[in-house]
Amino acid sequence: MTNFSGKLNTIARNTDSYLKSVFSKQNSKSHLTQPMKYGVFSGGKRFRSAIVVSTGKIFRTDYKKLIIIGAAVECLHSYSLMHDDLPSMDNDILRRGLPTTHKKYNEATAILAGDSLLTLSFEILSDSLTHNDPKIRCELIYELARAAGANGMVAGQMMDLEAENKKLS
């Protein structure tokens, strides 16, 4: 188990390092950068990035490229959590023991920061650093969009909202 934890921590550190480099290139005067970073660097274990890395190893994909792809997935995940916490969704006030983004900043900022993280995930995947073949980059973007959209993660959020205050079998 220690070996697994060590690998998970290494992937998390490498993912965070890559994300920090991405944020260092963002507009430092933007009022969204801090709330975006607050959502992304909120202490998650980076399981999604670890799944990307572990799966990619099966196909002998370059580790650094897998970290980049994992970082895009983590941005998408952070966006989904920011939106999930909003008053119109779950109305959570804490996430991982800290105030949610809409509590720390405000609701509009949380929405826009979440939207910015969603688009940042696609920006990361579209970058030539992710892969030198534009066709593969397009396939990555397509698959992430499918998994996140109206037939994927967003559909799951809708099901969650529709199930509120209902007795389910």
N, C-alpha and C positions, 0 to 999 in steps of 0.2 A: 504494500500500500504506500510506503514511503516513496518508492520509485515513481508511482503514479502521481503522487502529490508534487514531487520534485519536477516532473515533466510538465504538469499542469501549471506550476508556478513559473517555470521558464517560458512557456508559451504565453502566459499572461504578461510577464515582464516584456517580452519581445513585441507583443501586440500593443501594449501601452507605449512602448518606445516608438513604434511606428506611428501610432496615433498622435503622439506628442510632436513628431516631426511634421505631420500633416497640419496640426494646429499652428505650428510655428510659421507656416506659410499663409495662414488665413489673415484677413484684414484685422489688424490689432485694434482698429478704431471701431469695429463693429460692436454694437450692443448685444449681439447674439453669441459672440465667441465665448464669453464666460459662462452663460447658461448652458451652452452646448458642452463645454468641458465639464461643467458640474454634473451633467447627465451621464456623460461617457466615463468619467473617472470617479464614479461613486462607489467603488469598492467591489464590483462584481468579480467573479472568479474566472471569467472568460471561457466558460465551458463551450460556447459556440465556436470560438476560435480553435479550441482544442479539438473539437469534432472535425473541423475543416482540416486541421493539420494531420490528424490521425487518418482521416479518409484519404487525403492527398498522398500520404506516404505509401499507401497501398498501390497507387499509380505512379510512384516514384517522381512526384511533382516536387520541384524545388522548394525547400523549406521557406525561404524568404518570400517567395510568391504566395505561399500558403498563408503566411502571416499577414500579408497585404489583404488577401481575400477574407481572412478571418476578421481583420480590422473593419472591413466594409460591413460584414455581418454584425459585428458588435455595434456599429453606428446605427444600423437598422434596428437592432434590439433596443438600444437606448432610446431611440425615437419612440418605439412602441410603448415603452414603460412610461415615458413622459406623457404621452397621450392617454394611456390607461389610467394614470393617476389623476387626471383632470376632474373637476367637479361634475362635468357632464357624463363622465364614465364611472369610475370607481370612487372618486372623491377621496383618495388617500391623502393623508397629510405627512406620512413618513414613508421613506423608501430606504432600506438598509440602515435604519436607525437615524437617518438625516431627514430634514424637511424636504418634501418633494419639490420639484422645480417650480411648480406654480405657487407653492407656499413661500419659497425663498425669494423668488422674483415676482411674478404675477402670472395670471392665467394666459394673457395674450403672449407674453414672452415665452412661456412654456410651449405654447402651440407653435410659435415661429421657430424656436430653438429645435423642437422636435422635427418640424418640417425641414429645417436646415440639415439635421443629421440624416434624415431620409435621403435627401438629395446628395449629401456628402458621400453616402454609401455608393451611390451610382457614379459619382465623380471619381472615387477611388478605383472602382472596377474599370472605368473607362480609360484610366491612365496607362500609358505604355509600360510603366514599371510593373503593372500587374501581369501583363503578358505582351510579348512583342507582336503577336498575331491579332489584328483587329477582329477577326472572325471569332476567336476564342473570347476576347473581351466582350463582344456583343452577346455571345452565348451565356457568359457569366451574368451580365446585366439582365438578360431575358429570364434566366432561371431565378435570380433573386427577386425580380419584379413579380414573377408568377407566384413564388412562395409567399410573398408579402401582401399581395393584392387581394382583390375582391373574392377570389377563390382560395385564398390561403390564410395568412395570419389575420388580415382585416376581417375576413369572414368569421374567423374564430372569435374575434372581439365582438362582432355583431351577435353571434350566438350567445356569448356571455351576457350581453346586455338584454337580449330577449328572454333569457332564462331567469333574470332577476325577479324576485318575489313570486316565483312560480314553484309549485311542488313538482319535482321531477322524479320519474321512476328510475 
